[in-house]
Amino acid sequence: MKKRTHKALAGKRTKGKLAAKVRLRDGIVFRVMDEEAAVVRPDDGTLMILNETATFILKSIGKGTSRESLVRRIVSEYDTTPVEAERDLNSFLKTLEKEGLIEIS
């Protein structure tokens, strides 16, 4: 089983519609331990360990949400601006989508 750690909310700005809905792909399960999430990708067994911020976002996605709602939640929870939150969230969501963990519609 491969293990990778992802640093949430860092990276280049990517464009995305704030109204887009974000949800976990079918079959994606995660467990939270000590404020970090362990996510196993079912297609190849890759284990991803997410930090506290990424776990906060993943838990919000698990409930079904929009990018706009995620940006608001990040701004209210962390010391950041809406512009920074949107930029970093888009980068993280792009990574999750590339890894096959989420769907964006």
C-alpha positions in Angstrom: 0.0 0.0 0.0 1.4 3.4 -1.0 1.4 6.2 1.5 1.4 9.9 0.6 0.9 13.0 2.6 -0.9 16.0 1.1 -0.4 19.6 2.4 -3.7 21.2 2.0 -4.3 24.7 0.8 -1.1 25.4 -1.0 -0.3 25.8 -4.7 -1.1 27.7 -7.9 -4.3 29.5 -8.5 -6.8 27.5 -10.6 -10.0 28.7 -12.0 -13.3 27.2 -11.0 -16.9 28.2 -10.6 -17.9 28.9 -7.0 -21.4 27.5 -7.6 -20.0 24.1 -8.7 -21.1 21.2 -6.4 -18.4 19.0 -4.9 -18.9 15.5 -3.6 -16.9 12.4 -2.7 -16.8 9.7 -5.4 -18.8 6.6 -4.7 -16.7 4.1 -2.6 -14.4 6.7 -1.0 -14.2 6.2 2.7 -12.0 8.0 5.2 -11.3 7.9 8.9 -10.3 10.8 11.1 -7.6 10.2 13.7 -6.1 13.1 15.7 -7.6 15.6 13.3 -6.0 14.0 10.3 -7.9 11.9 7.7 -6.7 8.6 6.3 -8.2 8.0 2.8 -7.8 4.8 0.8 -8.3 5.0 -2.9 -10.3 1.9 -3.7 -9.0 1.3 -7.2 -5.3 0.8 -6.2 -5.2 0.9 -2.4 -3.2 4.1 -2.2 -3.4 5.6 1.3 -3.4 9.3 1.6 -3.0 11.1 4.9 -4.5 14.6 5.0 -3.6 17.3 7.5 -6.1 19.1 9.7 -7.1 21.7 7.1 -7.5 19.1 4.4 -9.5 17.0 6.8 -11.8 19.9 7.5 -12.4 20.3 3.8 -12.9 16.6 3.2 -15.5 16.3 6.0 -17.4 19.3 4.4 -17.3 17.6 1.0 -18.6 14.4 2.5 -21.7 16.2 3.5 -22.2 17.6 0.0 -21.4 21.2 -0.6 -20.5 23.9 -3.1 -17.1 25.6 -3.6 -18.7 28.9 -2.4 -19.8 27.2 0.8 -16.4 25.7 1.3 -14.7 29.1 0.8 -17.0 30.6 3.5 -16.3 27.8 5.9 -12.5 28.1 5.4 -12.6 31.9 6.0 -14.7 31.5 9.1 -12.5 28.7 10.5 -9.0 29.9 9.5 -7.1 33.2 9.4 -7.3 33.8 5.6 -9.1 36.1 3.1 -11.8 34.9 0.7 -9.4 35.4 -2.3 -6.6 33.3 -0.6 -9.1 30.7 0.5 -10.6 30.3 -3.0 -7.2 30.1 -4.7 -5.9 27.4 -2.3 -9.2 25.5 -2.2 -9.2 25.3 -6.0 -5.7 23.9 -6.0 -6.6 21.3 -3.4 -9.8 20.3 -5.1 -7.9 19.9 -8.4 -5.6 17.5 -6.6 -8.5 15.5 -5.0 -10.2 15.3 -8.4 -6.9 14.2 -10.1 -6.6 11.5 -7.4 -10.1 10.3 -8.2 -11.5 11.1 -4.7 -14.1 13.8 -5.7 -16.4 14.8 -8.5 -17.1 18.4 -9.4 -20.3 19.3 -11.3 
